[in-house]
Every structure is written in structure tokens, then in C-alpha cells.
Amino acid sequence: MTRGWGAPAPDGIRHLVRAAQHPARAVPCPHCGAHEHQPCTTPSKRHRLPDPPHPSRITAWVTTTAVCPTCQVGPGVACHLDGWPLPGGQVHPARQQEAEETA
């Protein structure tokens, strides 16, 4: 019998275990620096926060996964309004809804 973590889990099992987590955990948090698939933390990194993740992490996830129907930009490109990026790196509500529907 092995002790510790043993062999890594297959992707199918790993996906089922993470299904209860918010999909924004798939990207690192730009606010607190939490790694992928880890919960957000307090600024001191001593306490893990329950879901939902920080709003900036949700915005980063939406930007990397969804196409914006409002400004017609693809995944990985920030939303804009008349050629100017939205303030604070925000995304259009339609893009966030698109990401939540596909998750």
C-alpha cells in the first residue's frame, strides 16, 4: 500500500472532482495570486476564502474563455468601447453571460 498522494488522477476523474468549484478557478487570481484550481486567499495568504472567487479572477476567466458578442473580440482579448479598453479591465455583461452559459 502506498502512502501519500500516490499516482496522479486521470483527467476524467479530476474534472468530476472539480465540478463543484467555480469555473473561474481554472485561471490564476490576479488579485491575491492564488494558483490555478486553488481558492482565493486573504492578502496575508493565511486564510482561504470560500466561493465565489475575487471579481478580478472572474473577469480574467471570462476574458480567456469567451467571445464578446458586444464588441466582437475573441478569447484572450480585452473588451473595448469604440476602440478604447473598458476601465479597470472590465468585460461586457453579455460576455460574462456567454462564459457562464458555456461553463
N, CA, C and O atoms as a GROMACS GRO file, in nm:
protein
  412
    1MET      N    1   0.084  -0.118   0.000
    1MET     CA    2   0.000   0.000   0.000
    1MET      C    3   0.089   0.124   0.000
    1MET      O    4   0.186   0.132   0.075
    2THR      N    5   0.053   0.220  -0.086
    2THR     CA    6   0.133   0.342  -0.093
    2THR      C    7   0.080   0.446   0.003
    2THR      O    8  -0.039   0.451   0.033
    3ARG      N    9   0.169   0.527   0.050
    3ARG     CA   10   0.131   0.638   0.139
    3ARG      C   11   0.147   0.767   0.062
    3ARG      O   12   0.224   0.774  -0.034
    4GLY      N   13   0.077   0.869   0.103
    4GLY     CA   14   0.087   0.999   0.036
    4GLY      C   15  -0.014   1.009  -0.076
    4GLY      O   16  -0.124   0.954  -0.067
    5TRP      N   17   0.024   1.080  -0.181
    5TRP     CA   18  -0.068   1.109  -0.289
    5TRP      C   19  -0.080   0.995  -0.388
    5TRP      O   20  -0.183   0.984  -0.456
    6GLY      N   21   0.019   0.911  -0.400
    6GLY     CA   22   0.010   0.801  -0.496
    6GLY      C   23   0.019   0.851  -0.638
    6GLY      O   24   0.084   0.952  -0.666
    7ALA      N   25  -0.046   0.780  -0.728
    7ALA     CA   26  -0.043   0.815  -0.870
    7ALA      C   27  -0.135   0.934  -0.898
    7ALA      O   28  -0.234   0.953  -0.828
    8PRO      N   29  -0.103   1.015  -1.000
    8PRO     CA   30  -0.191   1.126  -1.035
    8PRO      C   31  -0.325   1.075  -1.088
    8PRO      O   32  -0.332   0.969  -1.151
    9ALA      N   33  -0.429   1.151  -1.063
    9ALA     CA   34  -0.563   1.113  -1.108
    9ALA      C   35  -0.577   1.138  -1.258
    9ALA      O   36  -0.521   1.234  -1.310
   10PRO      N   37  -0.651   1.051  -1.327
   10PRO     CA   38  -0.679   1.076  -1.469
   10PRO      C   39  -0.762   1.203  -1.487
   10PRO      O   40  -0.831   1.247  -1.395
   11ASP      N   41  -0.755   1.262  -1.606
   11ASP     CA   42  -0.825   1.388  -1.632
   11ASP      C   43  -0.975   1.377  -1.610
   11ASP      O   44  -1.036   1.471  -1.560
   12GLY      N   45  -1.036   1.266  -1.647
   12GLY     CA   46  -1.180   1.249  -1.630
   12GLY      C   47  -1.222   1.254  -1.485
   12GLY      O   48  -1.323   1.316  -1.451
   13ILE      N   49  -1.146   1.190  -1.398
   13ILE     CA   50  -1.177   1.191  -1.254
   13ILE      C   51  -1.149   1.328  -1.196
   13ILE      O   52  -1.226   1.378  -1.114
   14ARG      N   53  -1.039   1.390  -1.238
   14ARG     CA   54  -1.005   1.522  -1.189
   14ARG      C   55  -1.114   1.622  -1.224
   14ARG      O   56  -1.146   1.710  -1.144
   15HIS      N   57  -1.172   1.610  -1.344
   15HIS     CA   58  -1.279   1.701  -1.388
   15HIS      C   59  -1.403   1.684  -1.300
   15HIS      O   60  -1.466   1.783  -1.263
   16LEU      N   61  -1.438   1.560  -1.266
   16LEU     CA   62  -1.555   1.536  -1.182
   16LEU      C   63  -1.536   1.590  -1.041
   16LEU      O   64  -1.630   1.641  -0.980
   17VAL      N   65  -1.415   1.580  -0.988
   17VAL     CA   66  -1.388   1.630  -0.853
   17VAL      C   67  -1.396   1.782  -0.851
   17VAL      O   68  -1.443   1.839  -0.753
   18ARG      N   69  -1.352   1.848  -0.955
   18ARG     CA   70  -1.353   1.994  -0.960
   18ARG      C   71  -1.485   2.051  -1.007
   18ARG      O   72  -1.500   2.173  -1.010
   19ALA      N   73  -1.581   1.968  -1.044
   19ALA     CA   74  -1.707   2.018  -1.100
   19ALA      C   75  -1.782   2.107  -1.003
   19ALA      O   76  -1.856   2.195  -1.046
   20ALA      N   77  -1.766   2.087  -0.873
   20ALA     CA   78  -1.837   2.169  -0.775
   20ALA      C   79  -1.773   2.306  -0.756
   20ALA      O   80  -1.834   2.392  -0.694
   21GLN      N   81  -1.654   2.328  -0.807
   21GLN     CA   82  -1.585   2.456  -0.792
   21GLN      C   83  -1.635   2.556  -0.896
   21GLN      O   84  -1.689   2.520  -1.000
   22HIS      N   85  -1.615   2.683  -0.863
   22HIS     CA   86  -1.648   2.788  -0.959
   22HIS      C   87  -1.554   2.774  -1.078
   22HIS      O   88  -1.435   2.750  -1.059
   23PRO      N   89  -1.604   2.789  -1.201
   23PRO     CA   90  -1.517   2.771  -1.318
   23PRO      C   91  -1.404   2.873  -1.328
   23PRO      O   92  -1.306   2.848  -1.398
   24ALA      N   93  -1.415   2.986  -1.259
   24ALA     CA   94  -1.308   3.087  -1.263
   24ALA      C   95  -1.182   3.039  -1.193
   24ALA      O   96  -1.076   3.100  -1.209
   25ARG      N   97  -1.191   2.932  -1.117
   25ARG     CA   98  -1.071   2.877  -1.053
   25ARG      C   99  -0.974   2.818  -1.153
   25ARG      O  100  -0.861   2.782  -1.117
   26ALA      N  101  -1.015   2.806  -1.279
   26ALA     CA  102  -0.927   2.749  -1.381
   26ALA      C  103  -0.812   2.844  -1.418
   26ALA      O  104  -0.717   2.803  -1.484
   27VAL      N  105  -0.821   2.971  -1.376
   27VAL     CA  106  -0.715   3.067  -1.406
   27VAL      C  107  -0.657   3.119  -1.274
   27VAL      O  108  -0.726   3.118  -1.173
   28PRO      N  109  -0.532   3.164  -1.274
   28PRO     CA  110  -0.476   3.222  -1.152
   28PRO      C  111  -0.546   3.354  -1.116
   28PRO      O  112  -0.594   3.425  -1.204
   29CYS      N  113  -0.550   3.386  -0.989
   29CYS     CA  114  -0.617   3.509  -0.944
   29CYS      C  115  -0.520   3.626  -0.950
   29CYS      O  116  -0.416   3.624  -0.884
   30PRO      N  117  -0.552   3.730  -1.028
   30PRO     CA  118  -0.464   3.846  -1.034
   30PRO      C  119  -0.470   3.931  -0.907
   30PRO      O  120  -0.381   4.013  -0.884
   31HIS      N  121  -0.572   3.913  -0.825
   31HIS     CA  122  -0.587   3.994  -0.704
   31HIS      C  123  -0.502   3.940  -0.588
   31HIS      O  124  -0.424   4.014  -0.528
   32CYS      N  125  -0.517   3.811  -0.558
   32CYS     CA  126  -0.447   3.755  -0.441
   32CYS      C  127  -0.331   3.664  -0.479
   32CYS      O  128  -0.253   3.624  -0.392
   33GLY      N  129  -0.318   3.630  -0.607
   33GLY     CA  130  -0.207   3.545  -0.651
   33GLY      C  131  -0.231   3.397  -0.633
   33GLY      O  132  -0.136   3.319  -0.642
   34ALA      N  133  -0.355   3.356  -0.606
   34ALA     CA  134  -0.385   3.213  -0.592
   34ALA      C  135  -0.358   3.141  -0.724
   34ALA      O  136  -0.386   3.194  -0.831
   35HIS      N  137  -0.305   3.020  -0.715
   35HIS     CA  138  -0.274   2.942  -0.834
   35HIS      C  139  -0.400   2.884  -0.895
   35HIS      O  140  -0.508   2.887  -0.835
   36GLU      N  141  -0.386   2.829  -1.016
   36GLU     CA  142  -0.499   2.764  -1.083
   36GLU      C  143  -0.555   2.654  -0.994
   36GLU      O  144  -0.480   2.581  -0.929
   37HIS      N  145  -0.686   2.643  -0.993
   37HIS     CA  146  -0.761   2.539  -0.921
   37HIS      C  147  -0.745   2.548  -0.769
   37HIS      O  148  -0.779   2.453  -0.698
   38GLN      N  149  -0.695   2.661  -0.718
   38GLN     CA  150  -0.683   2.683  -0.575
   38GLN      C  151  -0.778   2.796  -0.536
   38GLN      O  152  -0.800   2.887  -0.616
   39PRO      N  153  -0.834   2.793  -0.416
   39PRO     CA  154  -0.924   2.902  -0.377
   39PRO      C  155  -0.850   3.033  -0.353
   39PRO      O  156  -0.730   3.033  -0.325
   40CYS      N  157  -0.922   3.142  -0.364
   40CYS     CA  158  -0.864   3.273  -0.335
   40CYS      C  159  -0.832   3.281  -0.186
   40CYS      O  160  -0.891   3.210  -0.105
   41THR      N  161  -0.738   3.369  -0.153
   41THR     CA  162  -0.694   3.383  -0.014
   41THR      C  163  -0.704   3.528   0.031
   41THR      O  164  -0.728   3.618  -0.050
   42THR      N  165  -0.684   3.548   0.160
   42THR     CA  166  -0.676   3.683   0.215
   42THR      C  167  -0.541   3.742   0.173
   42THR      O  168  -0.454   3.668   0.127
   43PRO      N  169  -0.523   3.874   0.187
   43PRO     CA  170  -0.394   3.933   0.147
   43PRO      C  171  -0.273   3.872   0.219
   43PRO      O  172  -0.164   3.869   0.163
   44SER      N  173  -0.292   3.824   0.342
   44SER     CA  174  -0.180   3.765   0.416
   44SER      C  175  -0.153   3.621   0.372
   44SER      O  176  -0.054   3.561   0.415
   45LYS      N  177  -0.238   3.565   0.289
   45LYS     CA  178  -0.229   3.427   0.239
   45LYS      C  179  -0.249   3.323   0.349
   45LYS      O  180  -0.219   3.206   0.329
   46ARG      N  181  -0.300   3.365   0.465
   46ARG     CA  182  -0.317   3.272   0.577
   46ARG      C  183  -0.452   3.203   0.575
   46ARG      O  184  -0.466   3.093   0.630
   47HIS      N  185  -0.553   3.264   0.512
   47HIS     CA  186  -0.687   3.207   0.514
   47HIS      C  187  -0.739   3.193   0.371
   47HIS      O  188  -0.728   3.284   0.290
   48ARG      N  189  -0.796   3.077   0.344
   48ARG     CA  190  -0.860   3.055   0.214
   48ARG      C  191  -1.003   3.106   0.221
   48ARG      O  192  -1.072   3.087   0.321
   49LEU      N  193  -1.046   3.170   0.114
   49LEU     CA  194  -1.180   3.226   0.108
   49LEU      C  195  -1.274   3.126   0.040
   49LEU      O  196  -1.234   3.057  -0.053
   50PRO      N  197  -1.399   3.120   0.085
   50PRO     CA  198  -1.496   3.033   0.017
   50PRO      C  199  -1.535   3.094  -0.118
   50PRO      O  200  -1.504   3.209  -0.147
   51ASP      N  201  -1.604   3.015  -0.200
   51ASP     CA  202  -1.653   3.067  -0.327
   51ASP      C  203  -1.751   3.179  -0.298
   51ASP      O  204  -1.812   3.176  -0.192
   52PRO      N  205  -1.771   3.273  -0.382
   52PRO     CA  206  -1.714   3.291  -0.514
   52PRO      C  207  -1.574   3.352  -0.507
   52PRO      O  208  -1.538   3.413  -0.406
   53PRO      N  209  -1.496   3.336  -0.613
   53PRO     CA  210  -1.362   3.396  -0.617
   53PRO      C  211  -1.369   3.548  -0.631
   53PRO      O  212  -1.477   3.605  -0.648
   54HIS      N  213  -1.252   3.611  -0.624
   54HIS     CA  214  -1.245   3.756  -0.639
   54HIS      C  215  -1.302   3.798  -0.775
   54HIS      O  216  -1.289   3.724  -0.873
   55PRO      N  217  -1.365   3.915  -0.782
   55PRO     CA  218  -1.421   3.962  -0.910
   55PRO      C  219  -1.316   3.972  -1.021
   55PRO      O  220  -1.348   3.946  -1.137
   56SER      N  221  -1.193   4.009  -0.988
   56SER     CA  222  -1.090   4.019  -1.092
   56SER      C  223  -1.054   3.882  -1.148
   56SER      O  224  -1.016   3.871  -1.264
   57ARG      N  225  -1.067   3.776  -1.068
   57ARG     CA  226  -1.041   3.641  -1.117
   57ARG      C  227  -1.152   3.597  -1.211
   57ARG      O  228  -1.126   3.532  -1.312
   58ILE      N  229  -1.275   3.634  -1.179
   58ILE     CA  230  -1.388   3.602  -1.267
   58ILE      C  231  -1.370   3.675  -1.400
   58ILE      O  232  -1.394   3.617  -1.506
   59THR      N  233  -1.329   3.802  -1.394
   59THR     CA  234  -1.306   3.879  -1.516
   59THR      C  235  -1.195   3.816  -1.600
   59THR      O  236  -1.208   3.808  -1.723
   60ALA      N  237  -1.088   3.773  -1.537
   60ALA     CA  238  -0.978   3.708  -1.610
   60ALA      C  239  -1.025   3.579  -1.675
   60ALA      O  240  -0.986   3.549  -1.788
   61TRP      N  241  -1.109   3.502  -1.605
   61TRP     CA  242  -1.161   3.378  -1.661
   61TRP      C  243  -1.251   3.406  -1.781
   61TRP      O  244  -1.241   3.339  -1.884
   62VAL      N  245  -1.339   3.506  -1.768
   62VAL     CA  246  -1.429   3.541  -1.878
   62VAL      C  247  -1.349   3.586  -1.999
   62VAL      O  248  -1.380   3.549  -2.112
   63THR      N  249  -1.245   3.666  -1.976
   63THR     CA  250  -1.163   3.717  -2.086
   63THR      C  251  -1.091   3.604  -2.159
   63THR      O  252  -1.076   3.609  -2.281
   64THR      N  253  -1.046   3.502  -2.087
   64THR     CA  254  -0.971   3.394  -2.152
   64THR      C  255  -1.059   3.288  -2.214
   64THR      O  256  -1.010   3.208  -2.295
   65THR      N  257  -1.188   3.283  -2.180
   65THR     CA  258  -1.269   3.172  -2.230
   65THR      C  259  -1.380   3.209  -2.327
   65THR      O  260  -1.420   3.124  -2.407
   66ALA      N  261  -1.430   3.332  -2.324
   66ALA     CA  262  -1.550   3.364  -2.402
   66ALA      C  263  -1.524   3.469  -2.509
   66ALA      O  264  -1.434   3.552  -2.498
   67VAL      N  265  -1.606   3.461  -2.613
   67VAL     CA  266  -1.608   3.563  -2.718
   67VAL      C  267  -1.710   3.668  -2.676
   67VAL      O  268  -1.817   3.633  -2.626
   68CYS      N  269  -1.680   3.794  -2.697
   68CYS     CA  270  -1.772   3.901  -2.657
   68CYS      C  271  -1.868   3.931  -2.772
   68CYS      O  272  -1.824   3.974  -2.879
   69PRO      N  273  -1.998   3.910  -2.750
   69PRO     CA  274  -2.094   3.942  -2.856
   69PRO      C  275  -2.114   4.093  -2.877
   69PRO      O  276  -2.164   4.135  -2.981
   70THR      N  277  -2.075   4.173  -2.779
   70THR     CA  278  -2.094   4.319  -2.789
   70THR      C  279  -1.988   4.385  -2.875
   70THR      O  280  -2.020   4.460  -2.967
   71CYS      N  281  -1.860   4.356  -2.844
   71CYS     CA  282  -1.752   4.422  -2.920
   71CYS      C  283  -1.680   4.328  -3.016
   71CYS      O  284  -1.584   4.368  -3.082
   72GLN      N  285  -1.725   4.202  -3.024
   72GLN     CA  286  -1.675   4.105  -3.123
   72GLN      C  287  -1.526   4.075  -3.110
   72GLN      O  288  -1.457   4.066  -3.211
   73VAL      N  289  -1.476   4.060  -2.987
   73VAL     CA  290  -1.337   4.020  -2.968
   73VAL      C  291  -1.334   3.874  -2.924
   73VAL      O  292  -1.429   3.824  -2.863
   74GLY      N  293  -1.226   3.807  -2.955
   74GLY     CA  294  -1.211   3.666  -2.923
   74GLY      C  295  -1.154   3.643  -2.784
   74GLY      O  296  -1.121   3.738  -2.713
   75PRO      N  297  -1.142   3.517  -2.746
   75PRO     CA  298  -1.084   3.484  -2.616
   75PRO      C  299  -0.941   3.537  -2.605
   75PRO      O  300  -0.863   3.531  -2.699
   76GLY      N  301  -0.910   3.590  -2.488
   76GLY     CA  302  -0.777   3.643  -2.464
   76GLY      C  303  -0.762   3.790  -2.495
   76GLY      O  304  -0.658   3.849  -2.464
   77VAL      N  305  -0.861   3.851  -2.556
   77VAL     CA  306  -0.856   3.992  -2.593
   77VAL      C  307  -0.952   4.068  -2.503
   77VAL      O  308  -1.066   4.027  -2.484
   78ALA      N  309  -0.906   4.180  -2.447
   78ALA     CA  310  -0.990   4.260  -2.356
   78ALA      C  311  -1.103   4.328  -2.433
   78ALA      O  312  -1.088   4.363  -2.550
   79CYS      N  313  -1.216   4.347  -2.366
   79CYS     CA  314  -1.329   4.418  -2.426
   79CYS      C  315  -1.295   4.565  -2.445
   79CYS      O  316  -1.212   4.620  -2.374
   80HIS      N  317  -1.361   4.627  -2.544
   80HIS     CA  318  -1.337   4.769  -2.570
   80HIS      C  319  -1.467   4.837  -2.607
   80HIS      O  320  -1.567   4.772  -2.638
   81LEU      N  321  -1.464   4.967  -2.603
   81LEU     CA  322  -1.577   5.050  -2.642
   81LEU      C  323  -1.524   5.159  -2.733
   81LEU      O  324  -1.450   5.247  -2.688
   82ASP      N  325  -1.560   5.155  -2.859
   82ASP     CA  326  -1.512   5.250  -2.960
   82ASP      C  327  -1.360   5.252  -2.967
   82ASP      O  328  -1.301   5.359  -2.984
   83GLY      N  329  -1.296   5.138  -2.954
   83GLY     CA  330  -1.151   5.128  -2.966
   83GLY      C  331  -1.076   5.150  -2.836
   83GLY      O  332  -0.955   5.128  -2.831
   84TRP      N  333  -1.144   5.193  -2.730
   84TRP     CA  334  -1.079   5.216  -2.601
   84TRP      C  335  -1.112   5.102  -2.507
   84TRP      O  336  -1.228   5.061  -2.497
   85PRO      N  337  -1.012   5.048  -2.436
   85PRO     CA  338  -1.040   4.939  -2.343
   85PRO      C  339  -1.134   4.985  -2.231
   85PRO      O  340  -1.131   5.101  -2.189
   86LEU      N  341  -1.216   4.894  -2.184
   86LEU     CA  342  -1.306   4.928  -2.074
   86LEU      C  343  -1.226   4.957  -1.948
   86LEU      O  344  -1.120   4.897  -1.928
   87PRO      N  345  -1.272   5.048  -1.863
   87PRO     CA  346  -1.196   5.084  -1.744
   87PRO      C  347  -1.177   4.967  -1.649
   87PRO      O  348  -1.269   4.888  -1.626
   88GLY      N  349  -1.057   4.956  -1.594
   88GLY     CA  350  -1.028   4.851  -1.497
   88GLY      C  351  -1.023   4.711  -1.555
   88GLY      O  352  -1.027   4.614  -1.480
   89GLY      N  353  -1.015   4.699  -1.687
   89GLY     CA  354  -1.011   4.567  -1.748
   89GLY      C  355  -1.144   4.493  -1.741
   89GLY      O  356  -1.146   4.370  -1.751
   90GLN      N  357  -1.253   4.566  -1.723
   90GLN     CA  358  -1.385   4.503  -1.713
   90GLN      C  359  -1.424   4.439  -1.845
   90GLN      O  360  -1.363   4.462  -1.949
   91VAL      N  361  -1.529   4.357  -1.837
   91VAL     CA  362  -1.584   4.291  -1.956
   91VAL      C  363  -1.732   4.330  -1.969
   91VAL      O  364  -1.795   4.368  -1.871
   92HIS      N  365  -1.784   4.319  -2.089
   92HIS     CA  366  -1.926   4.346  -2.111
   92HIS      C  367  -2.010   4.238  -2.042
   92HIS      O  368  -1.969   4.123  -2.036
   93PRO      N  369  -2.127   4.275  -1.989
   93PRO     CA  370  -2.214   4.176  -1.924
   93PRO      C  371  -2.253   4.061  -2.016
   93PRO      O  372  -2.268   3.947  -1.971
   94ALA      N  373  -2.268   4.089  -2.144
   94ALA     CA  374  -2.303   3.983  -2.238
   94ALA      C  375  -2.192   3.879  -2.249
   94ALA      O  376  -2.219   3.760  -2.267
   95ARG      N  377  -2.068   3.923  -2.239
   95ARG     CA  378  -1.954   3.830  -2.244
   95ARG      C  379  -1.950   3.742  -2.119
   95ARG      O  380  -1.920   3.623  -2.128
   96GLN      N  381  -1.979   3.800  -2.004
   96GLN     CA  382  -1.982   3.722  -1.882
   96GLN      C  383  -2.094   3.619  -1.886
   96GLN      O  384  -2.076   3.505  -1.842
   97GLN      N  385  -2.209   3.660  -1.938
   97GLN     CA  386  -2.321   3.566  -1.951
   97GLN      C  387  -2.286   3.453  -2.048
   97GLN      O  388  -2.320   3.337  -2.023
   98GLU      N  389  -2.218   3.484  -2.155
   98GLU     CA  390  -2.174   3.383  -2.252
   98GLU      C  391  -2.080   3.282  -2.187
   98GLU      O  392  -2.092   3.162  -2.211
   99ALA      N  393  -1.987   3.330  -2.106
   99ALA     CA  394  -1.893   3.240  -2.038
   99ALA      C  395  -1.964   3.151  -1.939
   99ALA      O  396  -1.932   3.032  -1.928
  100GLU      N  397  -2.060   3.206  -1.864
  100GLU     CA  398  -2.133   3.126  -1.767
  100GLU      C  399  -2.219   3.021  -1.832
  100GLU      O  400  -2.236   2.911  -1.778
  101GLU      N  401  -2.275   3.051  -1.949
  101GLU     CA  402  -2.358   2.954  -2.020
  101GLU      C  403  -2.275   2.839  -2.075
  101GLU      O  404  -2.320   2.724  -2.077
  102THR      N  405  -2.154   2.869  -2.121
  102THR     CA  406  -2.071   2.762  -2.178
  102THR      C  407  -1.999   2.679  -2.073
  102THR      O  408  -1.952   2.570  -2.103
  103ALA      N  409  -1.991   2.731  -1.950
  103ALA     CA  410  -1.921   2.658  -1.844
  103ALA      C  411  -2.003   2.545  -1.797
  103ALA      O  412  -1.961   2.471  -1.708
   0.00000   0.00000   0.00000
